[in-house]
Amino acid sequence: MQGIVFDIQHFCLHDGPGIRTVVFLKGCPLKCQWCHNPESQNAYPQIMYSKEKCIGCGECVKACPQKKFSLHNPWSCDNLASDECSACIKACPSGALRLCGDIMNTETLFKEITRDIVFYNHSGGGITLSGGEPLMQPDFSYELLRCAKNKQINTAIETCGFFDESLVPKFHTVTDLWLYDIKHFLDDVHLKYTGVKNDKIFKNLHTLDLLGANIVLRAPIIPGVNDNENHISMLGKLAGELRSVKRIELIPYHTLGVSKAKQLGKKDVFNPDVGLLRDKINLFFNLLQKTVACEVKIQQ
């Protein structure tokens, strides 16, 4: 079984218990303007171009078999899925071009994951599927998690919650922890900044709760979008209504996605002022600690 993976990170400490290997899968139904992994949004391999590394030699243009590549528009090539894919990238002497997204099969990827099994066993860690949205590649993701459970490896999914509800009971059987993102409670604001409404997200969350899933609510705090006490109050209320929520994690917006968005050729990159964000998050942390029974954490 094959899937498209754009990164594998070992020895991670913030994506579930213990030491973990995080597998990042391509494709997401949301198009969050602040996304810190914008390269994850499209479900196919993409060219990333770093203008700062480019020496203007033109070798990439010469190498393109389709004669579509241009230094003025490095993202014009739409032939990445063919056998001739990546000719421009291979020809680049300065590393200004790279391909984001590798087609991998579950057997090869699982061998990579189990290299770290001794660390999982000693730390209570395991594997976390992230992205993008792992449930956009449901068969591939399920097979990875099933193999992990057969090896008694702890499993986690980081999800935006926007997926077909029929997947909930299936994935519940192979997922030890759900890291569940909450972007915004107001439907119109959620649609404006992510491209989708939030009703399906909350429905799937409540279904998981009824099944007794182990849930951590993750709240990215975005300046000008949800960095207000009303959002935090609603987050605390939601956590109080759900019996399966073990923790709330506040995740400060950071600018790591800005340079990657530019490398993908995106225009009008979202880049808000983060000057007062840390003070606000400390305030939100204190408010939640007073109002919810579960653990509250600021992700560093």
C-alpha positions in Angstrom: 0.0 0.0 0.0 1.4 3.4 -1.0 1.0 6.9 0.4 2.6 10.3 0.0 4.9 11.4 2.8 6.7 14.8 3.0 8.7 14.3 6.2 9.7 11.9 8.9 11.0 13.3 12.2 12.6 11.1 14.9 13.0 11.7 18.6 10.0 14.1 18.9 8.7 15.0 22.4 5.7 17.2 21.8 3.4 15.0 19.7 2.2 12.4 22.3 3.8 10.6 25.3 7.5 9.6 25.4 9.9 9.7 22.5 8.1 9.5 19.2 8.6 9.3 15.4 6.2 11.6 13.6 5.2 10.8 10.0 3.9 13.8 8.0 1.5 12.9 5.3 0.6 15.1 2.4 -3.0 16.4 1.8 -5.3 18.4 3.9 -9.0 19.4 3.5 -8.3 22.7 5.3 -6.3 25.6 3.8 -5.5 27.5 7.0 -4.0 30.8 6.2 -1.5 30.5 9.0 -0.5 26.9 8.3 3.0 26.1 9.6 3.2 23.2 7.1 1.9 24.8 3.9 3.7 22.1 1.9 1.3 19.6 3.4 -1.9 21.1 2.0 -1.8 19.7 -1.6 -2.0 15.9 -1.9 0.7 15.5 -4.5 4.5 16.2 -4.8 5.4 19.8 -5.2 8.5 21.8 -6.1 9.9 24.1 -3.4 12.2 26.9 -4.6 14.6 28.8 -2.4 15.4 32.1 -4.2 18.2 32.8 -1.7 20.1 29.6 -2.8 19.6 30.1 -6.5 22.7 31.1 -8.4 20.9 31.6 -11.7 22.9 29.1 -13.7 19.9 27.9 -15.7 20.7 24.2 -15.4 17.2 23.4 -14.2 15.7 25.0 -17.4 18.0 23.0 -19.6 17.2 19.7 -17.8 13.4 20.0 -18.0 12.2 17.3 -20.5 8.9 19.1 -21.0 10.4 22.5 -21.5 8.0 23.9 -19.0 10.4 25.0 -16.3 11.2 28.7 -15.9 13.4 30.6 -13.4 10.7 33.3 -13.4 8.0 30.7 -12.4 9.7 27.6 -10.9 6.2 26.2 -10.0 4.9 26.0 -13.5 5.9 22.3 -14.0 2.9 19.9 -13.6 4.7 16.8 -14.6 5.9 15.7 -11.1 4.1 12.4 -11.1 5.7 11.1 -14.3 8.9 9.0 -14.7 10.6 12.2 -15.9 9.8 14.0 -12.6 12.5 15.9 -10.7 14.9 16.4 -13.6 15.2 20.1 -12.7 15.8 19.3 -9.1 18.5 16.7 -9.9 20.2 19.3 -12.1 20.3 22.1 -9.6 23.9 22.5 -8.3 23.0 24.8 -5.4 20.1 23.0 -3.7 17.7 25.8 -4.5 15.1 23.3 -5.7 13.7 20.4 -3.8 10.8 18.0 -4.2 8.3 17.9 -1.3 6.5 14.6 -1.2 7.8 11.1 -1.6 5.6 8.1 -2.6 6.3 5.4 0.0 4.9 2.0 0.7 3.8 0.9 4.2 6.4 -1.9 4.5 9.4 0.5 3.8 8.0 3.2 6.1 7.2 0.8 8.9 10.8 -0.5 8.8 11.9 3.1 9.2 9.6 3.6 12.2 10.6 0.4 14.0 14.3 1.5 14.0 13.4 3.5 17.1 11.4 0.8 18.9 13.9 0.6 21.7 13.3 4.3 22.5 9.5 3.7 22.4 9.8 0.9 24.8 11.9 2.8 27.3 10.0 6.1 27.2 6.4 5.0 26.6 6.6 6.6 23.2 5.5 5.5 19.7 4.4 6.9 16.4 2.3 9.9 15.5 0.7 10.5 12.1 0.5 14.2 11.2 0.3 16.3 8.1 -1.6 17.7 6.5 -4.5 15.4 7.6 -3.6 11.7 8.0 -7.2 10.7 7.3 -7.0 12.1 3.8 -5.0 8.9 3.1 -7.2 6.6 5.2 -6.1 3.2 3.9 -2.4 4.0 4.1 -2.7 5.6 7.6 -4.8 2.7 9.0 -2.3 0.1 7.8 0.6 2.0 9.5 -1.3 2.2 12.7 -2.5 -1.4 12.6 1.1 -2.6 12.1 2.2 -0.5 15.0 -0.5 -1.8 17.3 0.5 -5.4 16.3 4.0 -4.5 17.6 2.5 -3.0 20.7 3.7 0.5 19.7 1.8 3.4 21.0 -0.1 5.3 18.3 -1.4 8.9 17.9 -3.0 10.9 15.2 -2.8 14.7 14.9 -6.0 15.7 13.1 -7.9 18.8 12.0 -11.1 16.7 12.6 -12.5 17.2 9.1 -12.9 13.7 7.7 -15.7 11.2 6.9 -17.5 10.2 10.0 -17.5 6.6 8.9 -13.7 6.5 9.7 -14.2 7.2 13.4 -15.0 3.7 14.7 -12.4 2.1 12.4 -9.5 4.4 13.5 -10.6 4.3 17.1 -9.5 0.7 17.3 -5.9 1.5 16.3 -5.4 4.9 17.8 -4.3 5.4 21.4 -4.3 9.2 21.3 -6.1 11.8 19.3 -4.4 15.2 19.1 -7.5 17.2 18.0 -7.1 20.7 16.6 -9.7 23.4 17.4 -9.3 26.4 15.2 -12.4 28.5 15.8 -15.9 28.1 17.2 -17.7 30.6 14.9 -18.6 28.8 11.7 -18.3 31.9 9.4 -14.9 32.8 10.8 -13.7 29.2 10.5 -14.8 29.2 6.9 -13.1 32.5 6.2 -9.7 31.4 7.5 -9.6 27.6 6.8 -11.9 27.2 3.7 -14.3 24.8 5.5 -17.1 25.0 8.0 -16.6 23.5 11.4 -19.8 21.4 12.0 -18.2 18.1 10.8 -15.2 18.8 13.0 -17.3 19.1 16.2 -19.5 16.2 15.2 -16.5 13.8 14.8 -15.1 15.1 18.1 -18.3 14.3 20.0 -18.4 10.8 18.3 -14.9 10.1 19.5 -15.8 11.2 23.0 -18.8 8.9 23.1 -16.5 6.0 22.1 -14.2 6.9 25.0 -11.2 7.9 22.9 -8.2 9.5 24.5 -8.3 13.1 23.4 -6.0 16.1 23.7 -7.5 19.4 22.5 -5.0 21.5 20.6 -5.7 25.1 20.1 -3.4 27.1 17.8 -3.6 30.7 19.0 -3.5 33.0 16.0 -3.1 36.8 16.3 -6.2 38.6 14.9 -8.1 35.4 14.5 -8.8 33.7 17.9 -6.5 35.4 20.4 -9.3 36.5 22.6 -10.9 35.5 25.9 -14.2 34.5 24.2 -12.4 31.8 22.2 -10.7 30.5 25.3 -13.9 30.6 27.3 -15.6 28.4 24.6 -12.6 26.1 24.6 -12.9 25.6 28.3 -16.6 25.0 28.0 -16.1 22.4 25.3 -13.5 20.6 27.4 -15.9 20.5 30.3 -18.6 18.9 28.1 -16.4 16.1 26.9 -15.6 13.2 29.2 -12.6 12.0 27.3 -10.5 15.2 27.1 -7.2 14.6 29.0 -5.5 17.9 28.3 -5.7 21.2 26.5 -2.6 22.4 24.7 -2.2 26.1 23.7 0.0 26.3 20.6 1.4 29.8 19.9 1.5 30.9 16.3 5.0 30.9 14.8 6.4 32.2 11.5 8.1 28.9 10.4 5.4 28.5 7.7 6.1 31.9 6.1 9.3 31.0 4.3 7.9 27.7 3.2 4.8 29.3 1.8 7.1 31.6 -0.3 9.1 28.6 -1.5 5.8 27.1 -2.8 5.1 30.3 -4.8 2.2 31.4 -2.6 1.2 35.1 -2.8 -0.1 37.3 0.0 1.4 35.1 2.7 -0.3 35.4 6.1 2.2 36.9 8.6 0.5 38.6 11.6 2.1 40.7 14.4 3.1 38.3 17.2 4.3 41.0 19.6 1.8 40.5 22.4 1.0 36.9 21.7 3.1 35.4 24.5 1.5 37.6 27.2 -1.9 36.7 25.9 -1.2 33.0 25.9 0.0 33.2 29.5 -3.3 34.9 30.4 -5.3 32.3 28.6 -3.4 29.5 30.4 -4.2 31.0 33.8 -7.9 31.4 32.8 -8.2 27.8 31.7 -6.5 26.5 34.8 -9.2 28.1 36.9 -12.1 26.8 34.8 -11.3 23.3 33.6 -10.6 20.0 35.4 -8.1 18.7 32.8 -4.5 19.5 32.5 -3.5 22.7 30.6 -0.3 23.1 28.8 1.5 25.7 26.6 3.4 23.9 23.8 6.9 25.4 23.6 
